[in-house]
């Protein structure tokens, strides 16, 4: 980039997006005023672009009311989407059409962040967008606005720094880069937001920095924005009479900010509406979209009540508009007072915490609007835990004595504070945090002046670029956290065994080679690497350590197939694991962009290197493996693979039907009971079967055994390296159906296979299976007579199990299927005691209804569960059954009523109480009631019964 290049900083915030810049050759930073709609047909420029989108209904806004002098491209292709200030205004008036908090969703690994799921909980007719595309949309909007203002200097050609929370993990960082690429900004750097805020402060005081930081030894940057809370510690030293700054600690990711405060006030307002029976129908809780509308109103009320203004009101009315034709007449108002805000926001989120307690850990975090908010809302308790994590480095920076574990050690408290984020526009909150630190420290803290927290991060990103050019003060940083490779993901004595691959503070661009550690790497086979990071643990590269599971953050898995270029190390075509393993060392570095780079480097001096990249789109990486690695592959695997080849391989081998039928027993004799086969072994067997898939057509016995083993070895269709590729290969067999379609057992095994691997199938593939499900269960006899041979017949039991496994089909289809299943259940003739046939029918249909109606699916995204009104309808009918006589009814009800904490999925509380009462009266297992009463994880037995297997890692340590 030449001297005519602008330096640009972009703060892609949860609440607002801001762009700042320095003109070529200039050192002064300016804020870019973004043209945006502020009313229908009215455009104005403002420094803040609200990070919200509104998806209007057809004909809601006339075409002329949305015109800008330039047309931003929408990454999702949604017509007439409104971005910015007008979007926020419209969203407050009409519930269910506002996309907000996309940044929080982008860092939420529990959902598919590339799927169109926003606005969360909105009706089906509202167009949806993914968190990734929404984030890209705000950047694309900025790009179009900039290019219209500076056509000779396109934004994509400037030197751009994009800010992110310091606590973003590698997955969220990579998705942020992907969002920028989708917006047409492929080349940029990432900078942590707390650092950017401090860079802005340093740049503004660069002429008198000595005076500004006189006496400061440790600066705490507390950045509490709309969606996240970020802490960073920066050490200050005097070197040659000039202050030198080094970032020494960052906090873990917290979805905790202004959004949580607004939501807490909305819950209070909702309770007041409900108490007066003016909330939802019959005083019930509001729907998720109505709660979102109320939350937006509470945000505005909070800002009025927290204003540092003698004329600020003592109370503000929060009005919830009616719906449809009753928009005005059904509107209701609840009052929020300054005392409410004091109690909830100030004392609830910023308590004085004189005991310096750390945040309380709960079994499950708060889920609202689908987001996993921090379970403890007290920012000051999270701050105490953060300072405790970094106590050693903080004490050193403050010049305090080293820790003495034999005596209680006071919490080291920074002497200087920089506040950033929109939350601290409320002066009372800013004062409270300074008071908390002063009380902990026993002396006042210096509060650095932040001229404008709303734009400081974007301005600081420009100051960072100036510092890289030597035109502004700089902060020495490097890797914010220590990275580890897990060697055995199953905790031993409550510890995780790991090796450090990149220590905290490692400089960007410098590679760290673990020269004293050697690993066995499988070539030509799928491999999986599981990494964690920690902001508190200190280790050097190559150190073997035992980590506390609560103190680490799991990163997305790295899964790939690595190929050798040198034939000498390829190991031929044998099946031995040793033949495909070579010794390698790991090399890691912090890239110039700000992300973790990893390579495997061959030890033999051949120069071979393999880059390892994170998987970001698959949800199955959220749950790490618990099994052993490939060291646990049975010693007689080669013998087992030889038997597979004998049955399904070359035709030259003479094999009778009895030997084919006994293949499963033979494999179990060699490998142990198949229930104990772990995922690496299962996938090795599947690969061998798939290579010999043609051999299944030799006889009915061949086809039965092949289908049975293939489905067993690939279940549940995801969770291991290259499972998506395996599913693609297997799905290619579906159109042709089975060879021996008249054999009932072949037909049964065919549908069992697809039910077992359904978790790995795309929505399109599951819809194709749904067509066959519907035909086999509902087609008229005349239609059945015309059945093509490729459409395999299926029994009622096979079809029910298949249909219940199709979690990626649209929720409306699940409602239809569930209604049909319920109709079949209610059609069973009532009897004092069901006979065996009726009992079996109840068991089949109720189990299937439980899977279709569950509030928490295995492989589907949360937005794909059956609609809550359908679930309520089904529960209403199930409550009429006798659960003591029909035990599966209680099982089904428990799963359909399972609590998630997300209003867009959960049933109403009165209905929940009815289910709980009936479960208790019927003597149902305690864990059934627990999953209905509170947000809990399924116990291992329940999870295995409902869903399947755990997943193992893919490396073993040699030395």
N, C-alpha and C positions, 0 to 999 in steps of 0.2 A: 504494500500500500504506500502511496506517495504522499507528498506534503499537502496535497489537496484533500486528504481524507479527514472526515469528521470522526471524532471520538464520541461514541454513543453508549449510553447506559440505559438498560431497560429493567424495570422492576415489574415482573409479572406477578402481581399480588393476588391474594385471595379476594380482597375487597376492591382494590383499584389497581390499574395498570398505568405506569408512568414511564415517560421517555425523557431523558436529559441528554445534553450534548455539549461539546466544545467545538467551535469552528476551527478549521485548519489553522494551525499556528497559534491559536489562542489558549490561554490558561484559565479563562473565566468559564464557568459552567452555567448553562442556561437550561431552563425547563421548556419542553416542547408543548405548546398549547394544541390539544387534539380537537379537531372539528368533530362534532357529534350532535345528534338530534337531542334536543332538550324538551321538545314538544312536537306533536305532529306537524310536519312542514316547517319547523323552526330549527335552525342550526346555529350553534355557538361553539366557540373554542374554550377549552378548559384544560388545566394541567393534569387533572385526574380523569382517566377513562374508567368508569366503574366496570369491574370484571364480571359483568352479567350479560346475559342474552335473554331476549324475550321472543317467543315463537307465537306470533299472533294467529288467531283463527282466520279462516278463509273470509275475506271481505271485511275484516275488523278495521283495517286501515286502508285508506285509498292509496293508490300507487304514488300520487304526487306528494303524499305526506311522509314518504320515506326517502325522498331524493336527496342525495349528497352531490357535491360538485364532482366527486370521484366515486367509483363503485368498488368497494372492497370485495375480494373473492372470499366465499364461504367454503372452508375445507369440507364441510359436510354436505354442501349443495342444497341447504335448506333455503327456500325462497322467502324473502321479506323478513328475515331474522333481524331484530333490532339489537344493537350493541350500545352500551354506554348509559348515559343518564336517563334517557327516555325509557330504556328497557327497565331500569329500576322503578321508575314511576308507574309504568304499566303493570309490572309484576306485583306491586303493592296493591293494585286495584283488582287484578284478576288472578286468582290462585291457580297453580298447576301449570303455568306456562313460562316461569322464570328459571333459567339455568344459573345457578350461583355456586360458589365455592368449588369451582372446577379444579383449582390447585390442590385442595384437600383431597379430592377424589383421585387426582393424579398420583398421590403418594399413598393411596389405599390399596395394598396388595391383595385384599380379600375379594376384589371384584375384577372383572375383565375391563381394564382401563381403556381398551380400544373398542369396546362394544358401545352401541348407542343406548345409554341408560339414563341420560339426563334430559329433562327435569325428572328427578327421582320421584316415583310414585304418581306421575302424571297419567291422565287418562290415555287410552290407546290412540285417540285421534290427534293427540299433540305430537308433532315431529320430535324425534329424539336425536341426541348427539352424544358422542363419547367424550369422556374427560380429556382425552388426548386431542380430539378435533376441536373441542371448545377452547382449550389453551392455545392451540394453533390459530384459532379464529381471532383471538385478541391480538396476537402478534401480527397476523395478516392485516388486520384493521390498521394497526400502527404503521405497517409498511406502506399501505396504500395512502394513508394520510401524509406520511413523510414524503413519499414520492410525488404527491400532488403539490406539496410546498417547495420541495427541492428537486425538481425534475432532472437537473444536471448532476445530482449526487444521489443516485438510488440507494436506499437504505442497505440493500444487500451488499453493496460495495464498500460500506464504511467499516470502521473497526468497532465491533459491537461486543459489549460485555453484558451478559444476561445474569441476573441475580437469582439465587435459590436459597431456601433455608439451609443453614449450616447442618441441620440434622437430616437432610434428605439422604436416603441411602442410594446405592448405585442404581437400583431400578428406577427410582424417581428421577435421578439425574439423567439417566439415559433417555427416559421418556420426555423429559424437558427438551433435550437436544433434538429428539425426533419431532416434537411439536414445532420447534424452530425451523427444522428442515421442511416440514409440511407447509410452513408459512412463507417459504422462499428465502429463509435466512440460514443457509447451510454452514456458514463459517462464523463462529463466535467463540467466546470464552465464558466459562461459568465462574461466578464469584459468590461467596457466601454473604447473605444479607447483613448479619451483624458486622462483618468486616466492612461492608460497603457503607453502613451508617457511620462507622468510626472514620473511614476514609473521608467522608463528607465533612465531619467535624475537624479533622486534621487539615484538610484543604482550606476550610474557611478561616482557620486560625494559623495558617502556615507562617505568617509574618511574625507572630509572637507565640510560637508553640512552646518555647521554654517556659514562658509565663503561664500559659494555659494549663500545662501539665506539671508545674512546679510542685514538688512533694508527692506526686502520684507514683505509686509503684505497681499497682494492679488495678486495671480497669475492667469492670463488668459491663458488658453490653447486653441489655435486656430488651429483646425485640418481641413485643407481643402485638401481633397483627390481628386481622379478622379471623384467620383460620389456624394459625400456628403460634407456638411460643418457642423462642430460640434464645439460648444463653451462650455467650462466648466470654472467655477470659483472655485479656491481653496484658502481658508484662511490659512495664516501662522501665528502661534503664538509661542512665546518662553515659554516653560514650563520646569522648572528646568534646564534652560540654553540650552535646546535642541529644535530645531524647531518641532512643531506639526502641521500637515496639515489636514484640513477638507474640503471636497468638499461641497460647499454651493449652487451651481447652475449649471444647464445644459440647453442647448437650445432646441428649437423645431426642428423637422426633416426638413431638407432642401435638396432637390435633386438639389444641386448646387456645382459645382466643376470644375475640369479640363476638364471634358467632355463638359460642357457648353461653356468653353472658346474655345475649339477646334471647336465646332459647330458654334460659332459666327464668327470665322475666316473662316470656310468653307462657311458660307453664303456670306462673303465678296468675297472670291475667286469665288464662284458660280456667283455672280453678274458680276464679271469681265469677266468670261467666257461667260456669257449670253450677255453682252453688245457687245462683239465681235462676237456674234452669233456662238459661238463655244461650248456652253454647251449642253443642250439636243437638240433634233430635233427642228429646226426652232427657236433656242434661248430660248426654254421653260425651265422651272425649271427641275432640275435633279430628277430622281426617288429616292425613299427612300434608295434603296440599293446603287445607285451611289453616293448619298450624304454621306452615311456611308463611302464609299471608300475615298471620298474627305476629310472627317473629319479626317480619320486616317492619311492621308498625311499632313494635317494641324497641327496635333499634333506634328509630327516630326519637322515641320518647326518652330513651336512655341518654342520648346526646343532649337533649334539652335539660334534663334533670341534673346531669353532671357538669353542665356548663359553669365555668368560673366567672359568673356574672351575677352581680347583686340583683338584677331583675329576672333571674331565672325563676321559672314557676315552681311552686311547691308540689304541684301534682299535674299530671297530663292524662287526658282521656285517650284510651286506645280503642279505636273503633274497628269492629269486625263487620264487614259488609255482608249482606245476605247474598244469596245465590240466585242466578237466573232472573225471572220476572219479579222476584222479591228482593231485588238488590238493595233498595232503599228501605222499604218497609220492614224488612227483617234484620236490618243492621242493629248491632248492639254495642254498648261501650262499657269498658271496665276502666277504673281509675288506677294509675300507678303514681305513687308518691315518692318524694325524695327519700323518705325513710325506707321505702321498699328498696330503692337502688342502693342505699347505704347498707342495708342488711344483706342483700343478695350479691351485688357486684363487689362492693368494697370489702365487706367482712367475709363474704363467701369465697370470693376469688383471690382476695389479697388480705387474709387474716394476719395479725401481727406475729403469730407463731412464736411466742417467746421461748418455747422448748426446742426450737430449731428442728422440728420433726420433719422427716422425709415424707414424700408422697405415699399414701396408703395404696397397697396393691390389692386389687380385687380379682376374683376368678374370671370375671368378664367385664369388659369396658362398657361404657354407655353407648348405645347405638341409637341414633336419631337421624332421620332423613337418610338412613343407610350408611352413615359415617361412624367409624369406631372412635368416638371422642374419648379423651383421657378419663379414666374412672375417678380420679381425684381432681376436682376442679381448682384446688388451691394452688395458685401460681407460686406463692411463697414456700409451700412445702416442696414443690418441684425444685425450687431454687436452692433450698437447703440440701436436698439430695444431690444436686449438681455440684455445689461447693464441696460436699463431702467426697464426691467422686474424684475431684481434682485437688484434694486437700494438700497432697505432697507438693505438687508444683506451685500451688498458691502460697503455701508457707515459705517456700524458697523465694518466690518473687517478693513477698512482703518482708523478707529478712527475719522470719520467726524461727525459733528453734525447731529442729527436726522432731518428727513424731516420736513419742515414747509410748509404746503400746502398753506399758505397765501402768500408765496413768491416764485419766481422762484428758483428752486434748481439745481445747476450744476450737470451734469451727473457724477456720481462717476466712475473714470477710474482706472483700476488696475495699480499698479506700476511695475509689472513684467510680462513678456510675454514669453511663450514657443510656438514656431511654430512647427507644424507637418503636414505631408501630402506631397505628391509628388509635389503639386503646388508650395511649397516654395523652391523647388530645384532652381527655378528661383530667383536669389538673388535680382533682382529688386522688385519682389513681396514681399519678406520678408522685405526689407527695407521700402517699401511703407506702410505696415501695422504698423510697428514700428513708422513711421513718423506720421501716422494718430493718433495713440494713444497719442503720445507726444504732438501733436497740441491740442488735446482735453484736455489733462492733464495740459498743460502749463509747462511741464518739461519732460525730457527724461524718457523713460521706460527702465528698465533692461531687456535685451533679454537673456534668458538662452540658453546655447549652446546645440544644438541638433546634435549629431555627425553624424547621418545618418537617416533622416526622413523616408526613405523607409523601414527600418527594426526596427525603434524604438518601434513601437507598439508591434510587436511580442516579442522583447527583454523585453519590459516592462511587458508583461504578465508573463514571467518567473520571473522577479523581484517581481511581486505581490505574486507569490507562495513562493518565498524566504522570503518576508515580513511576510506572514502568519506563517512561521516557525521561525520568530524572527531573520532572518539572513539579513534583509535589512530594510530601513526606510519604514513606512507604511503611508497610507492616510486613514483617517476616512471618511467613506461615509455613505451608507445606501440608502434608496429609493431616486432616483433622482427627483422624482416628487410627487405631491399630487394626490391621486386617489379619485374620487367621484362617487357615485351612483345617477343617474338622477331619480328624483321623478316624474317629469312631463316633458317630452321631448319637449313639445310645449312652446317656449319662451313666457314669460309674461313681458311686458314692456322691451322687448329686453334682458331679463335675463333668465337663466336656473336655476331652483330650484334643488338643489342637497344636499346630505349629504356626508360629508367627511368620507371615510372608512379607509384610510391609509395616514397619514401626510408625507410630505417630510422629509427625514432624518431618517425615521424609520429604525432601525437596521435589517439586514438580520437575519432571523430565529426567530425573536420575533413577536408573534401574537398580534394583536390589536383587542380587542373585543368591539363592540359598545354596552356597557352594558346599556346605558341610552336611547337607541333607540330600538323600537320594530316594527317588520314588520309582515304583514300577508302573509304567504306562502301557496300557493295552492299545495296540495299533489295529486298525481295521475293525474295531469293535466299539459299540457305544460306550462312552465313559461319562461319568457324572462327578462333578466337584462341588462340594458344599462349603461355603465360606460364611464367616461371621465377622462382625466388626465390633469394636468396643471403644468408647471414649474415655474409659477410666483405667483399663488395664495397661500397664507399661511393660513392654517386652522388646527384645531385639530380634532382628531377622534370624530365623532358624531356631529360636528358642522353643522347646516343648513346654507347654503350659497346661494347667487345668483351670478351666473357666467356669464361673458361676452362670448357669443358663439365664437367670433374670438380668444379668449385666451385659448381655450381648444382643446384637441385632442380627438376625439372619438375613443374608442377602439372597437375591434370586439365584437359582442354581445355574451352573455352567454345564451344559450337556452338548456333546458333539461326537462325531466319529473322526479320529485323526488317522491320516494315511502316511505311510513311510514312502519317501522318494527313493530310498536305497533298497534294492531287492534283497540285499543281504540280511536285512532286519525284518523282512516281511513275514517270515516264518512259514512260507509255503501254504499249502491248502489243508494242512492238518487241523484237527479240532482242539489240540492242546492249548490251554491258556498260556503256558510258559512260552510257547512258540511265537506268540504275538506280543510279548512284553519286552520292553527295553528300558534300561535305567535312564532317567531324566532328572534334571534339576528344575526347580521353579524359579522364574524371574518375575518380579512385580515392580510396577512403577506407577506414580501419579502422573497422568498425562497432562499436557499443557492446557487441555480443555478443562481439566478438573475431575476426571473420572479415573477409576482403577483399570489399569491394563495388566494382563497376565499372559505369560508364555510358558510353555514347556520347552526346555532346551536339552537336546540329546547330550549325554555325557561322553559319547565316543569321539567328540571333536569333529563330527561331520558337519557341524554348523546348522543342523536341522532344528527348526523352531516351529512351534505350533501355537497360534494365538487362541486364547480361550475367551469366549464371549458369553455374557449373561443371557439367559432366557427371560424375556420380559412379558410375553403375552399369555403364557400358559398359567392357569390358576393352580395347577397341581403342585407347583413349586412352593406354595405357601406352607404346606405341611412337609417338614423334612423327614427323611427316612429314619427308620428305627432298626433296620436289620443290619446284618454284617456285610462286609464288602466281599469282593470276589475271592478273597482268601478262603471264604466259606464254601466255595463251589465244591460239590462232592468229588472225591478222588476218582470215582468211577464214571464221571461224566462222559469221557470218551467212549466207554463201553455202551452207555445209554444212547449216545448219538449214533453209534454203529448199528444199534438195533432199529433206530428210527430209519436209518438209511436202508437197512435190510428190508423193512416193510414197504417203504414208499419210494425207495431209490430205483436203481437199475432193474429192468425186467429180467435180467439174466439170473436173478436169485429166485430159487424155488421156495415159495412160502405158502403154506396151506392156511385155510380160513381160521383154524384154531389158533395158530401162532399170531395171526393178525388180531384176533379178539383178545389175546393175552398180552398185547403190547403194554397196555397201561400197568398191568400187574408186574410185568418184567421191569418196567421203568421204576416202579415203586420198590421192587426188590433191590435194584441197584442204587437208587437215590434216596430211599426212605419214603415215608407216607407223603402223598402229594399235597396234603394240607400243610405240610411243613416246608414245601419248596419255596424258597425265597425268590424275589423278583429277578435278580440276575440270572438265576438258573432257569426260571420260567421263560425269560426272553431268549435265552440261548436255545432252549428247546423249540420255542416258536419259530425262531429263525431257521432252524433245521427243517421244521415241518413246512414252512413257507417255500423254502428252496425246492421242496419235493412235492408241491401241491398237486401236480398232475397225477401223481401216484394214487391220489384218493379215489380216482374214478375206476380203479381196477375191479372192484367188487363192492357190494353193499357193506360188507364188513370193513373194507378199507375206508369207505366214506364215513361210516359211523365213527370209527376210531379217530380219524383225522379231524373231523369237526369237533368232537369232544375234546381232544387234546389241544387243538389250536385255540379254542375259546378259553379253555382253562389257563393256558400259558400266556394269553394276552390280556386277561382280565385285570383291571376294569377298563382297559383301553387307553390308559394314560398313566403317567407317573414314572417313566423310565426314559433314558435317552433314546431319541428317534422313534418313540411310540407313534408319533404322528405319521412318520414315514411307513411304519408297519401297518397302521390302520389304512393308509392309502393303498398299499399293496393288497391287503385283505379285501377291502371294499371293491376292488376291481373284479372280484369273483362273484359279487352279488347279482349282477344282471343275468348271469347264465343259470342261476339256481343250482339245484342238485342233479346229479346224474341219475340216481335211483329214487325218483320222486314218488314211486309207489310204495316204497319201504317206510312204514310208519316211524320206525326208530331213526332213520336217516332224516326224516322231516323234523322230528323232535330235536335232534342234535343240531340241525341247521338253525332253528330259532333260538336254541340255548346259546349257541355261539354268539349271535348278534345281541342277545340280551346281555351276555357277559361283557362284551366290549363296547356297549353303547356309550359309555362315558367318553370314549375317544372319538366318537362320530360327530361330524359337523351337524348344524341345524338342518341343512339340506338333506343329508343322509338320514337323519332321524325322521324327517317328514316323509321320506320315501318308505321307510319302515312303517310309518303310521298308516300309509295307504294300504299296505298288505294287512296290517292289524285290523283295519276297518273292514276290508273285504272278507277276511276269514271269519269275523264275528258277526257281520251284519248283512252280507250280501244275500240277495234272494236266491232261491234254488235255481231259477232260470239263468241267473248270472253265473253261478258256480259252475254250471254245465259248460260255460264258455271259457273257463279258466285256462290261461296259457300254462304250459308245463313249467315255464320259468317262474311262475308265481306259486311258491311252495305252500301247500296246505298246512294249516297249523291248528292244533287243538285249542280248546278254550283256555286251558291252564297255561299253555305256551304263550298264547297271545296276551293274556293278562300280565304275565311276568314281563313280557317284552314291552307292552304299552306303558307299564309303570316305570320302566327304566329310561323312557325317552324324556329326559329332563330339559333338553334344549328346545323343545317345540314351544311355540307361543303359548302364553298363559291362557288365552281364550280357548285354545284347543284342549288344554288340560281341564278347563271348566266343563267343556262339552263331554269329555271322556269321563270325568268324575260324576257328572249327572247321570250318564248312562250306567256306570258301575253302581251308583246308589239305587237306580231303578231296579237293577237285577237283584240287589240285596233285599230291597223291600218286597220284591215279588216272591221271595221264599215263603212258603206257607208257615205262619206262626204255629208253634207247638210248645207245650210245657217244657219239653226237652228235645232239642233238635236231634233227629236220627243221624247216623254216620254220614249219609249222603248230604243232608242239609248242613251239617257241621263242616264238612269239607268245602262246600260251596261258600259258606260264610267266610271260612278261613282264606280262601283264594281271593274273593272279591274285597274283603276288608283289608288284607295286606296290600293289595294293589291300590286301593283307595288311599291308604296311608302314604304310599309312595307318591301318588299323584298329588295329594293335598298337603304334603309336608311343607312346613314354613322354611326349612333349611335344607337345601338340596346338596348333593355330593358334587356333581360336576357342572351343573347349570349355574348361571349367574343369578344373584338374588332377585333381579328384576323379572326373571322367568318363572317364578313360582306361581301356583294357581292363585287367582284373585281372592282377596280376603272375604268378599261377599259370597263367593262360591263356597269357600271353606266354612263360613258361618251357616250357609244353607245345609251343607252336608252334616255339620255337627248337630244342627237342630233335629235332623232325622235320626242320627245315631243316638241322641239322648233318649229317644223313645224306646230303644231296644233294652233288653235285660242283659246288662254287662256281666252279671254273675253266670248266666247260662251261655252267653255268647262272648267268651273272653276276648276274641280278636277285635270286638267293637271298641273296647277300652284302649287297646293297642292303637287302633286307627285314630281314635279321638285324641289320644295324647300327642301323636305326631302332627295331626292337623291343627291342634291348638298350641303346639310348641311355641314358646315365647322367644322372640328374637330381639325385642327392644326397638324394632323398626316399625313405625305405625303403618307404613305402606304395605306391610305383610301381615302384621299381627291382627288377631281377632279382637273384638270389643271386650272390655273387662267384665261386664255382667255375664256374658257367655262363657268367659274363662272361668268365672266362679262356679257356674253350673257344672262345667266339665270336672273341675277339681272336687266338687262335692260328690259327684257320682263316682269318680275314681276312688275317693276315700271310702264311700259306702260299699263299693264292690270289692274292697281289699286288694286293689291293684298294687303292683310293685311300687316302692317308694320313688324309684327313679322316673317312673312315668309321671307322677305328680310333680316331681322336681322340675322336669323339662317344661311343664305347663306353667308352673308358678313363677319361675325365674329364668334368666338367661344363663344356661349352663352348657357345657360341652357334653356330648354323649360319652358315657363310659365306654371302655374298650370293648366290652362284650357286645354292647348295643351297636357300636359303630361297625364292628366286624360282621355282626348279623345283618345289618342294613346295607353295608357298602363294600367291604373288600379288604385289600391288603395294604401294608405299609411299604415304603420304598427304601432301598439300600443305597449307600454311597459307592464310589467307583475307583478309589485309590487305596493302596496300602503302602505303608512306610517300610523301607528296607533298612534304613539305619538312622 
